[in-house]
Amino acid sequence: AAREVERAGGEAHPFRCDLADASSIRALLEAAERRFGGVDILVTNSGGPPPGSFADLSDEQWQTATESLLFSVIRLARGVLPYMKEKRWGRIVSLVSVSVKQPIENLLLSNAIRPAVVGFAKSLSQETAPHGITVNCVAPGYTRTGRLDELAAARAKRTGSSVEGVFRAWEATIPAGRLGRPEELADLVVFLASERAGYLTGLTIPFDGGSVRGLM
């Protein structure tokens, strides 16, 4: 990813970090502070937990998913907020999942834990708004990434379908008739991180081609 940024003319400083490990997150925050002085924009995005129903999941899987999905956001926010408050400007955007609006079959860990991130972000947004800091969530639906390829393969194996058939079935549930593109998702995140989005905070915005049926 860093090489792609550099090929496009940007500057990137990759850092290997295990978001399920508190000491690894501390090392990341310390490295960012040494290089940049602090963090103005934090975008949290951890890998999705393994699929599975309730009977499939162990205590260890629940614990790991909670550490990587929820505590990673809490620890990263705790680390960047002092600098943001000092500058009286900051942006925190957490990528969650459309499962926070509408549970997804066989993704119990995501369905259960990601809504806690939304609750945390909404509460934090109330505390940070007076400091010029916004906190929002983006809830991607079916977006053509490597993660979706993994889920399609798992679903195909479980149901006896083909991977192509799984993708066609997903597309049939989306009013837009297609999967989302990663660059479209990136555009939304960039906007929320911009100066123009300074009056938007405490939101959870679906990126789903209209697939969520709820009103709110």
C-alpha positions as CSV (number, residue, x, y, z in Angstrom):
1,A,0.0,0.0,0.0
2,A,2.8,2.4,0.8
3,R,4.5,1.7,-2.6
4,E,1.2,2.5,-4.3
5,V,1.0,5.8,-2.5
6,E,4.6,6.6,-3.4
7,R,4.0,5.7,-7.1
8,A,1.1,8.1,-7.1
9,G,3.4,10.9,-5.9
10,G,2.6,10.8,-2.2
11,E,4.6,10.0,0.9
12,A,3.9,7.0,3.1
13,H,5.6,5.6,6.2
14,P,4.4,2.0,6.7
15,F,4.5,0.5,10.2
16,R,3.7,-3.1,11.1
17,C,1.1,-3.1,13.9
18,D,-1.1,-5.8,15.5
19,L,-4.3,-4.0,16.4
20,A,-5.2,-6.8,18.8
21,D,-2.1,-6.1,20.9
22,A,-2.0,-3.0,23.2
23,S,1.8,-2.8,23.2
24,S,1.9,-2.8,19.4
25,I,-0.6,0.1,19.3
26,R,1.5,2.0,21.7
27,A,4.6,1.5,19.5
28,L,2.6,2.8,16.5
29,L,1.4,5.9,18.3
30,E,5.0,6.6,19.5
31,A,6.3,6.2,16.0
32,A,3.7,8.6,14.6
33,E,4.5,11.2,17.3
34,R,8.2,11.0,16.6
35,R,7.8,11.4,12.9
36,F,4.8,13.9,12.7
37,G,4.6,15.4,16.2
38,G,1.1,14.0,16.5
39,V,-1.9,12.7,14.6
40,D,-4.4,15.1,13.0
41,I,-6.5,12.5,11.2
42,L,-7.1,8.9,12.5
43,V,-8.8,6.3,10.3
44,T,-9.3,3.1,12.2
45,N,-9.7,-0.1,10.1
46,S,-9.0,-3.6,11.4
47,G,-9.4,-6.8,9.5
48,G,-12.8,-8.5,9.8
49,P,-13.2,-11.4,12.2
50,P,-13.7,-15.0,11.0
51,P,-17.2,-16.0,10.0
52,G,-19.2,-18.3,12.1
53,S,-22.4,-18.9,14.0
54,F,-22.7,-19.0,17.8
55,A,-21.9,-22.7,18.1
56,D,-18.8,-22.3,16.0
57,L,-17.0,-19.6,18.1
58,S,-14.8,-20.1,21.1
59,D,-14.1,-17.7,24.0
60,E,-10.6,-17.0,22.4
61,Q,-12.2,-15.9,19.1
62,W,-14.6,-13.6,21.0
63,Q,-11.7,-12.2,23.0
64,T,-9.5,-11.6,19.9
65,A,-12.3,-10.0,17.9
66,T,-13.1,-7.7,20.8
67,E,-9.5,-6.6,21.1
68,S,-9.0,-6.0,17.4
69,L,-12.4,-4.5,16.6
70,L,-13.3,-2.5,19.7
71,F,-10.3,-2.0,21.9
72,S,-8.1,-1.0,19.0
73,V,-10.3,1.9,18.3
74,I,-10.5,2.9,22.0
75,R,-6.7,2.7,22.4
76,L,-5.9,4.6,19.2
77,A,-8.4,7.4,20.1
78,R,-7.0,7.7,23.6
79,G,-3.5,8.1,22.0
80,V,-4.4,10.8,19.5
81,L,-6.9,12.9,21.4
82,P,-4.4,14.9,23.5
83,Y,-2.7,16.3,20.4
84,M,-6.0,17.0,18.7
85,K,-7.4,18.8,21.7
86,E,-4.2,20.9,21.9
87,K,-4.6,21.9,18.3
88,R,-8.4,22.2,18.6
89,W,-8.8,20.3,15.4
90,G,-9.0,16.6,14.6
91,R,-10.8,13.9,12.7
92,I,-11.5,10.3,13.7
93,V,-13.2,8.0,11.2
94,S,-13.9,4.4,12.1
95,L,-14.6,1.8,9.4
96,V,-17.1,-0.6,10.8
97,S,-19.6,-2.6,8.7
98,V,-23.1,-2.5,7.4
99,S,-23.7,-5.2,10.0
100,V,-24.1,-2.4,12.5
101,K,-27.4,-1.5,10.7
102,Q,-28.5,-4.9,9.5
103,P,-26.9,-8.1,10.8
104,I,-25.2,-10.3,8.2
105,E,-25.7,-14.1,8.2
106,N,-22.9,-16.1,9.7
107,L,-20.9,-13.0,10.8
108,L,-21.9,-13.1,14.5
109,L,-18.6,-11.6,15.8
110,S,-19.0,-8.6,13.5
111,N,-22.7,-8.3,14.2
112,A,-22.2,-8.3,17.9
113,I,-19.0,-6.3,18.4
114,R,-19.0,-3.6,15.7
115,P,-22.1,-1.9,17.1
116,A,-20.1,-1.3,20.3
117,V,-17.7,0.8,18.1
118,V,-20.6,2.9,16.9
119,G,-21.8,3.4,20.5
120,F,-18.3,4.4,21.5
121,A,-17.9,6.8,18.6
122,K,-21.3,8.5,19.1
123,S,-20.5,9.0,22.8
124,L,-17.0,10.3,22.1
125,S,-18.3,12.7,19.5
126,Q,-20.3,14.5,22.1
127,E,-17.2,15.0,24.3
128,T,-14.9,16.1,21.5
129,A,-17.1,18.4,19.5
130,P,-16.3,21.4,21.7
131,H,-12.6,20.9,20.8
132,G,-13.2,21.0,17.1
133,I,-12.8,17.2,16.7
134,T,-15.3,15.1,14.8
135,V,-15.9,11.4,15.3
136,N,-17.8,9.4,12.6
137,C,-18.2,5.9,11.4
138,V,-18.5,4.5,7.9
139,A,-20.4,1.3,7.4
140,P,-19.3,-0.5,4.2
141,G,-21.6,-3.1,2.6
142,Y,-20.4,-5.4,-0.1
143,T,-17.3,-3.8,-1.4
144,R,-14.9,-5.6,-3.8
145,T,-11.9,-6.2,-1.6
146,G,-9.8,-9.2,-0.6
147,R,-12.0,-9.5,2.5
148,L,-15.0,-10.0,0.4
149,D,-13.2,-12.6,-1.7
150,E,-12.5,-14.6,1.5
151,L,-16.2,-14.4,2.6
152,A,-17.4,-15.5,-0.8
153,A,-15.1,-18.5,-0.7
154,A,-16.3,-19.4,2.8
155,R,-19.9,-19.1,1.8
156,A,-19.4,-21.1,-1.4
157,K,-17.8,-23.9,0.6
158,R,-20.6,-23.9,3.2
159,T,-23.5,-23.8,0.7
160,G,-22.0,-25.8,-2.2
161,S,-22.3,-22.8,-4.5
162,S,-19.6,-21.3,-6.8
163,V,-17.8,-18.2,-5.8
164,E,-19.2,-16.5,-8.9
165,G,-22.7,-17.6,-7.8
166,V,-22.2,-16.0,-4.4
167,F,-21.2,-12.7,-5.9
168,R,-24.2,-12.8,-8.2
169,A,-26.5,-13.5,-5.2
170,W,-25.0,-10.6,-3.2
171,E,-25.4,-8.2,-6.2
172,A,-29.1,-9.2,-6.5
173,T,-29.7,-7.9,-3.0
174,I,-28.2,-4.4,-3.8
175,P,-30.5,-1.9,-5.4
176,A,-27.5,-0.4,-7.2
177,G,-27.0,-3.8,-8.8
178,R,-23.3,-4.0,-8.2
179,L,-20.6,-4.1,-5.5
180,G,-19.0,-1.0,-4.1
181,R,-15.5,0.1,-5.3
182,P,-12.8,0.7,-2.8
183,E,-12.0,4.1,-4.3
184,E,-15.6,5.2,-3.8
185,L,-15.3,4.3,-0.1
186,A,-12.0,6.2,0.1
187,D,-13.7,9.3,-1.3
188,L,-16.2,9.3,1.5
189,V,-13.6,8.8,4.2
190,V,-11.5,11.6,2.7
191,F,-14.5,14.0,2.8
192,L,-15.2,13.2,6.4
193,A,-11.5,13.9,7.2
194,S,-11.6,17.3,5.4
195,E,-12.3,20.8,6.6
196,R,-15.6,20.8,4.8
197,A,-17.0,18.1,7.0
198,G,-16.4,20.1,10.2
199,Y,-20.2,20.2,11.1
200,L,-20.7,16.4,10.7
201,T,-20.0,14.4,13.8
202,G,-21.5,11.4,15.6
203,L,-22.7,9.9,12.3
204,T,-22.7,6.3,11.0
205,I,-22.9,6.5,7.2
206,P,-23.7,3.3,5.3
207,F,-21.8,2.7,2.1
208,D,-24.0,0.0,0.7
209,G,-25.6,0.8,-2.7
210,G,-29.0,1.1,-0.9
211,S,-29.0,-2.4,0.6
212,V,-30.0,-1.5,4.1
213,R,-33.7,-1.5,4.4
214,G,-34.0,0.6,7.6
215,L,-35.0,4.3,7.6
216,M,-32.2,5.5,10.0
